[in-house]
């Protein structure tokens, strides 16, 4: 069985999420959380299409620090969860 884990990061009231905050704070946080959660297993990091996710320095950081990372050039179109079967198979399964 495959598991998806979500870790929440709360910004301070005066902070806003921008490219700098994402690159310098959130990416290292998620790397550390993932390493603690999965240990030495091969785990991957998935992002959405927000501008701070697709920015060059965020993509470079991810390539350098994550063992398994899918760059924006390889993301399937219109599939935020990178799972196209979700859109077609769940309706059939629920029937």
SELOBA-46531 format. One record per residue: residue number from 1; residue in one letter; x, y, z of N, C-alpha, C, O in turn. Coordinates in Angstrom, 3 decimals. Example, Ala and Ser with C-alpha at 12.3 -4.5 7.8 and 13.67 -1.06 7.14 Angstrom:
BEGIN
i | aa | nxx | nyy | nzz | caxx | cayy | cazz | cxx | cyy | czz | oxx | oyy | ozz
1 | a | 13.190 | -5.690 | 7.800 | 12.300 | -4.500 | 7.800 | 13.200 | -3.300 | 7.800 | 14.236 | -3.319 | 8.465
2 | s | 12.850 | -2.250 | 7.080 | 13.670 | -1.060 | 7.140 | 12.900 | 0.030 | 7.870 | 13.409 | 1.138 | 8.039
//
This chain:
BEGIN
i | aa | nxx | nyy | nzz | caxx | cayy | cazz | cxx | cyy | czz | oxx | oyy | ozz
1 | x | 0.837 | -1.178 | 0.000 | 0.000 | 0.000 | 0.000 | 0.880 | 1.237 | 0.000 | 1.889 | 1.286 | 0.703
2 | x | 0.509 | 2.216 | -0.770 | 1.268 | 3.461 | -0.858 | 0.609 | 4.510 | 0.033 | -0.612 | 4.662 | 0.028
3 | x | 1.417 | 5.221 | 0.786 | 0.911 | 6.229 | 1.713 | 1.331 | 7.618 | 1.273 | 2.417 | 7.811 | 0.727
4 | x | 0.478 | 8.557 | 1.512 | 0.801 | 9.956 | 1.287 | 0.761 | 10.656 | 2.637 | -0.219 | 10.547 | 3.374
5 | x | 1.816 | 11.365 | 2.952 | 1.898 | 12.094 | 4.204 | 1.909 | 13.578 | 3.913 | 2.542 | 14.029 | 2.959
6 | x | 1.221 | 14.318 | 4.721 | 1.214 | 15.760 | 4.580 | 1.661 | 16.373 | 5.903 | 1.126 | 16.050 | 6.964
7 | x | 2.622 | 17.236 | 5.825 | 3.110 | 17.940 | 7.001 | 2.744 | 19.402 | 6.842 | 2.938 | 19.985 | 5.776
8 | x | 2.228 | 19.978 | 7.875 | 1.781 | 21.370 | 7.828 | 2.861 | 22.285 | 8.398 | 3.457 | 21.998 | 9.436
9 | x | 3.093 | 23.363 | 7.714 | 4.015 | 24.389 | 8.167 | 3.211 | 25.669 | 8.321 | 2.555 | 26.105 | 7.376
10 | x | 3.253 | 26.267 | 9.486 | 2.510 | 27.494 | 9.744 | 3.441 | 28.694 | 9.668 | 4.494 | 28.721 | 10.306
11 | x | 3.043 | 29.675 | 8.888 | 3.775 | 30.937 | 8.835 | 3.329 | 31.810 | 9.998 | 2.213 | 31.671 | 10.500
12 | x | 4.192 | 32.695 | 10.415 | 3.829 | 33.662 | 11.448 | 2.814 | 34.646 | 10.856 | 2.701 | 34.774 | 9.637
13 | x | 2.101 | 35.317 | 11.702 | 1.056 | 36.232 | 11.253 | 1.601 | 37.299 | 10.303 | 0.906 | 37.700 | 9.370
14 | x | 2.814 | 37.756 | 10.522 | 3.397 | 38.825 | 9.714 | 4.107 | 38.308 | 8.456 | 4.534 | 39.106 | 7.621
15 | x | 4.236 | 36.996 | 8.312 | 4.939 | 36.415 | 7.170 | 3.991 | 36.179 | 5.997 | 2.783 | 36.015 | 6.169
16 | x | 4.568 | 36.166 | 4.818 | 3.800 | 35.795 | 3.632 | 4.607 | 34.783 | 2.842 | 5.837 | 34.778 | 2.883
17 | x | 3.905 | 33.938 | 2.131 | 4.590 | 32.931 | 1.323 | 4.990 | 33.555 | 0.001 | 4.141 | 33.992 | -0.777
18 | x | 6.259 | 33.592 | -0.240 | 6.795 | 34.081 | -1.498 | 7.944 | 33.159 | -1.901 | 8.236 | 32.194 | -1.195
19 | x | 8.577 | 33.436 | -2.992 | 9.654 | 32.578 | -3.470 | 10.783 | 32.434 | -2.471 | 11.324 | 31.342 | -2.300
20 | x | 11.144 | 33.514 | -1.814 | 12.244 | 33.482 | -0.850 | 11.881 | 32.612 | 0.355 | 12.672 | 31.764 | 0.767
21 | x | 10.694 | 32.817 | 0.917 | 10.260 | 32.015 | 2.063 | 10.168 | 30.542 | 1.689 | 10.583 | 29.669 | 2.452
22 | x | 9.624 | 30.278 | 0.515 | 9.498 | 28.889 | 0.064 | 10.870 | 28.240 | -0.074 | 11.091 | 27.133 | 0.417
23 | x | 11.781 | 28.924 | -0.737 | 13.116 | 28.387 | -1.012 | 13.955 | 28.240 | 0.251 | 14.608 | 27.215 | 0.448
24 | x | 13.940 | 29.250 | 1.098 | 14.836 | 29.261 | 2.264 | 14.250 | 28.593 | 3.510 | 14.998 | 28.155 | 4.384
25 | x | 12.927 | 28.513 | 3.599 | 12.307 | 27.987 | 4.817 | 11.534 | 26.693 | 4.585 | 11.784 | 25.690 | 5.252
26 | x | 10.603 | 26.715 | 3.645 | 9.746 | 25.549 | 3.471 | 10.458 | 24.344 | 2.871 | 10.289 | 23.231 | 3.368
27 | x | 11.240 | 24.531 | 1.827 | 11.913 | 23.374 | 1.223 | 12.826 | 22.653 | 2.215 | 12.757 | 21.427 | 2.303
28 | x | 13.682 | 23.359 | 2.967 | 14.486 | 22.655 | 3.977 | 13.618 | 21.982 | 5.051 | 13.948 | 20.892 | 5.520
29 | x | 12.523 | 22.624 | 5.436 | 11.610 | 22.037 | 6.423 | 11.047 | 20.719 | 5.902 | 11.064 | 19.713 | 6.611
30 | x | 10.550 | 20.718 | 4.670 | 9.970 | 19.488 | 4.109 | 11.021 | 18.403 | 3.896 | 10.726 | 17.220 | 4.065
31 | x | 12.222 | 18.782 | 3.534 | 13.300 | 17.794 | 3.387 | 13.589 | 17.132 | 4.735 | 13.702 | 15.909 | 4.820
32 | x | 13.708 | 17.934 | 5.773 | 13.993 | 17.398 | 7.104 | 12.844 | 16.518 | 7.600 | 13.078 | 15.436 | 8.137
33 | x | 11.611 | 16.978 | 7.423 | 10.446 | 16.195 | 7.842 | 10.374 | 14.866 | 7.090 | 10.116 | 13.820 | 7.686
34 | x | 10.602 | 14.917 | 5.791 | 10.570 | 13.689 | 4.991 | 11.643 | 12.711 | 5.399 | 11.386 | 11.511 | 5.494
35 | x | 12.842 | 13.204 | 5.640 | 13.938 | 12.323 | 6.073 | 13.631 | 11.685 | 7.424 | 13.925 | 10.508 | 7.636
36 | x | 13.047 | 12.449 | 8.329 | 12.685 | 11.892 | 9.635 | 11.578 | 10.863 | 9.502 | 11.601 | 9.830 | 10.172
37 | x | 10.619 | 11.138 | 8.650 | 9.478 | 10.258 | 8.499 | 9.832 | 8.969 | 7.761 | 9.420 | 7.883 | 8.170
38 | x | 10.589 | 9.086 | 6.684 | 10.875 | 7.936 | 5.839 | 12.260 | 7.337 | 6.047 | 12.566 | 6.280 | 5.494
39 | x | 13.092 | 7.993 | 6.827 | 14.429 | 7.465 | 7.070 | 15.238 | 7.368 | 5.796 | 15.325 | 8.327 | 5.030
40 | x | 15.822 | 6.220 | 5.574 | 16.689 | 6.040 | 4.409 | 15.958 | 5.464 | 3.205 | 16.593 | 5.067 | 2.228
41 | x | 14.638 | 5.416 | 3.263 | 13.869 | 4.925 | 2.124 | 13.915 | 5.948 | 1.000 | 14.129 | 7.138 | 1.232
42 | x | 13.713 | 5.470 | -0.209 | 13.669 | 6.349 | -1.372 | 12.292 | 7.012 | -1.399 | 11.294 | 6.358 | -1.706
43 | x | 12.236 | 8.278 | -1.086 | 10.969 | 8.991 | -1.080 | 11.039 | 10.180 | -2.019 | 12.120 | 10.685 | -2.320
44 | x | 9.885 | 10.620 | -2.475 | 9.842 | 11.705 | -3.434 | 9.091 | 12.909 | -2.922 | 8.315 | 12.822 | -1.971
45 | x | 9.329 | 14.021 | -3.558 | 8.700 | 15.282 | -3.188 | 7.924 | 15.802 | -4.383 | 8.460 | 15.902 | -5.487
46 | x | 6.663 | 16.131 | -4.161 | 5.793 | 16.605 | -5.227 | 5.334 | 18.021 | -4.925 | 4.968 | 18.336 | -3.793
47 | x | 5.355 | 18.860 | -5.926 | 4.916 | 20.250 | -5.788 | 3.758 | 20.508 | -6.737 | 3.469 | 19.704 | -7.623
48 | x | 3.113 | 21.626 | -6.538 | 2.069 | 22.062 | -7.449 | 2.645 | 23.057 | -8.452 | 3.862 | 23.160 | -8.603
49 | x | 1.786 | 23.772 | -9.121 | 2.230 | 24.697 | -10.149 | 2.349 | 26.136 | -9.708 | 2.435 | 27.031 | -10.548
50 | x | 2.356 | 26.384 | -8.398 | 2.498 | 27.756 | -7.913 | 3.836 | 28.336 | -8.391 | 4.803 | 27.603 | -8.599
51 | x | 3.872 | 29.630 | -8.557 | 5.085 | 30.265 | -9.090 | 6.305 | 30.017 | -8.211 | 7.414 | 29.885 | -8.727
52 | x | 6.121 | 29.950 | -6.887 | 7.283 | 29.680 | -6.032 | 7.764 | 28.234 | -6.192 | 8.930 | 27.948 | -5.918
53 | x | 6.895 | 27.319 | -6.628 | 7.300 | 25.930 | -6.872 | 8.045 | 25.797 | -8.194 | 8.973 | 24.996 | -8.308
54 | x | 7.650 | 26.562 | -9.173 | 8.238 | 26.444 | -10.509 | 9.435 | 27.361 | -10.719 | 10.090 | 27.292 | -11.759
55 | x | 9.725 | 28.210 | -9.754 | 10.862 | 29.130 | -9.876 | 12.159 | 28.345 | -10.038 | 12.309 | 27.252 | -9.492
56 | x | 13.066 | 28.901 | -10.774 | 14.335 | 28.235 | -11.058 | 15.109 | 27.819 | -9.824 | 15.635 | 26.707 | -9.770
57 | x | 15.187 | 28.696 | -8.827 | 15.991 | 28.325 | -7.660 | 15.315 | 27.244 | -6.824 | 16.007 | 26.445 | -6.191
58 | x | 13.980 | 27.194 | -6.802 | 13.285 | 26.111 | -6.090 | 13.511 | 24.792 | -6.816 | 13.761 | 23.769 | -6.179
59 | x | 13.424 | 24.808 | -8.133 | 13.652 | 23.591 | -8.910 | 15.095 | 23.108 | -8.730 | 15.332 | 21.909 | -8.581
60 | x | 16.044 | 24.021 | -8.743 | 17.459 | 23.652 | -8.544 | 17.688 | 23.071 | -7.154 | 18.394 | 22.074 | -7.003
61 | x | 17.092 | 23.694 | -6.139 | 17.236 | 23.216 | -4.769 | 16.712 | 21.786 | -4.662 | 17.355 | 20.923 | -4.064
62 | x | 15.552 | 21.546 | -5.241 | 14.947 | 20.217 | -5.177 | 15.797 | 19.174 | -5.901 | 15.978 | 18.064 | -5.399
63 | x | 16.316 | 19.522 | -7.071 | 17.195 | 18.582 | -7.801 | 18.409 | 18.202 | -6.959 | 18.843 | 17.050 | -6.960
64 | x | 18.944 | 19.173 | -6.252 | 20.159 | 18.955 | -5.464 | 19.888 | 18.169 | -4.181 | 20.719 | 17.353 | -3.783
65 | x | 18.752 | 18.394 | -3.527 | 18.531 | 17.853 | -2.186 | 17.603 | 16.647 | -2.094 | 17.662 | 15.908 | -1.112
66 | x | 16.756 | 16.432 | -3.082 | 15.840 | 15.289 | -3.035 | 16.343 | 14.184 | -3.946 | 16.706 | 14.437 | -5.095
67 | x | 16.366 | 12.951 | -3.432 | 16.787 | 11.818 | -4.248 | 15.822 | 11.570 | -5.395 | 16.235 | 11.211 | -6.497
68 | x | 14.544 | 11.762 | -5.135 | 13.524 | 11.556 | -6.156 | 12.735 | 12.849 | -6.295 | 12.019 | 13.252 | -5.379
69 | x | 12.870 | 13.481 | -7.424 | 12.193 | 14.746 | -7.678 | 11.794 | 14.814 | -9.141 | 12.611 | 14.555 | -10.026
70 | x | 10.545 | 15.159 | -9.396 | 10.069 | 15.309 | -10.774 | 10.062 | 16.796 | -11.095 | 9.268 | 17.545 | -10.525
71 | x | 10.937 | 17.238 | -12.002 | 10.974 | 18.670 | -12.340 | 9.730 | 19.096 | -13.115 | 9.022 | 18.267 | -13.686
72 | x | 9.483 | 20.389 | -13.123 | 8.262 | 20.915 | -13.751 | 8.142 | 20.536 | -15.226 | 7.031 | 20.429 | -15.745
73 | x | 9.250 | 20.337 | -15.895 | 9.213 | 19.978 | -17.315 | 8.603 | 18.596 | -17.545 | 8.143 | 18.294 | -18.646
74 | x | 8.599 | 17.768 | -16.517 | 8.099 | 16.399 | -16.647 | 6.729 | 16.201 | -16.009 | 6.201 | 15.089 | -16.034
75 | x | 6.140 | 17.251 | -15.438 | 4.829 | 17.109 | -14.814 | 3.784 | 16.858 | -15.884 | 3.781 | 17.531 | -16.915
76 | x | 2.897 | 15.901 | -15.657 | 1.818 | 15.683 | -16.623 | 0.867 | 16.886 | -16.624 | 0.594 | 17.446 | -15.562
77 | x | 0.368 | 17.287 | -17.771 | -0.548 | 18.427 | -17.814 | -1.862 | 18.125 | -17.097 | -2.373 | 17.007 | -17.154
78 | x | -2.390 | 19.128 | -16.431 | -3.689 | 19.050 | -15.756 | -3.782 | 17.917 | -14.740 | -4.846 | 17.318 | -14.581
79 | x | -2.701 | 17.620 | -14.064 | -2.727 | 16.550 | -13.077 | -1.994 | 16.996 | -11.820 | -0.832 | 16.641 | -11.627
80 | x | -2.661 | 17.773 | -10.958 | -1.983 | 18.284 | -9.777 | -1.517 | 17.199 | -8.818 | -0.591 | 17.426 | -8.040
81 | x | -2.129 | 16.042 | -8.856 | -1.732 | 14.954 | -7.973 | -0.811 | 13.953 | -8.661 | -0.446 | 12.940 | -8.064
82 | x | -0.435 | 14.220 | -9.893 | 0.411 | 13.314 | -10.671 | -0.167 | 11.909 | -10.719 | 0.578 | 10.930 | -10.762
83 | x | -1.473 | 11.807 | -10.712 | -2.133 | 10.521 | -10.746 | -3.348 | 10.608 | -11.662 | -4.467 | 10.787 | -11.180
84 | x | -3.151 | 10.485 | -12.972 | -4.267 | 10.648 | -13.898 | -5.373 | 9.615 | -13.708 | -6.511 | 9.871 | -14.101
85 | x | -5.080 | 8.473 | -13.128 | -6.117 | 7.478 | -12.912 | -7.180 | 7.962 | -11.931 | -8.328 | 7.523 | -11.999
86 | x | -6.814 | 8.851 | -11.029 | -7.794 | 9.377 | -10.085 | -9.008 | 9.951 | -10.795 | -10.130 | 9.844 | -10.301
87 | x | -8.786 | 10.557 | -11.947 | -9.869 | 11.239 | -12.629 | -10.782 | 10.287 | -13.369 | -11.934 | 10.640 | -13.623
88 | x | -10.335 | 9.113 | -13.725 | -11.157 | 8.217 | -14.511 | -11.595 | 6.946 | -13.796 | -12.666 | 6.410 | -14.084
89 | x | -10.790 | 6.467 | -12.882 | -11.077 | 5.156 | -12.309 | -11.938 | 5.194 | -11.057 | -12.693 | 4.252 | -10.812
90 | x | -11.852 | 6.260 | -10.248 | -12.595 | 6.277 | -8.987 | -14.094 | 6.266 | -9.183 | -14.811 | 5.679 | -8.373
91 | x | -14.586 | 6.892 | -10.225 | -16.008 | 6.855 | -10.504 | -16.450 | 5.422 | -10.786 | -17.505 | 4.989 | -10.323
92 | x | -15.648 | 4.699 | -11.537 | -15.990 | 3.294 | -11.851 | -15.914 | 2.419 | -10.619 | -16.756 | 1.542 | -10.424
93 | x | -14.923 | 2.647 | -9.793 | -14.764 | 1.847 | -8.565 | -15.940 | 2.091 | -7.627 | -16.450 | 1.151 | -7.017
94 | x | -16.374 | 3.346 | -7.506 | -17.467 | 3.655 | -6.590 | -18.791 | 3.049 | -7.031 | -19.681 | 2.844 | -6.206
95 | x | -18.933 | 2.758 | -8.328 | -20.166 | 2.118 | -8.821 | -20.185 | 0.680 | -8.366 | -21.129 | -0.050 | -8.666
//
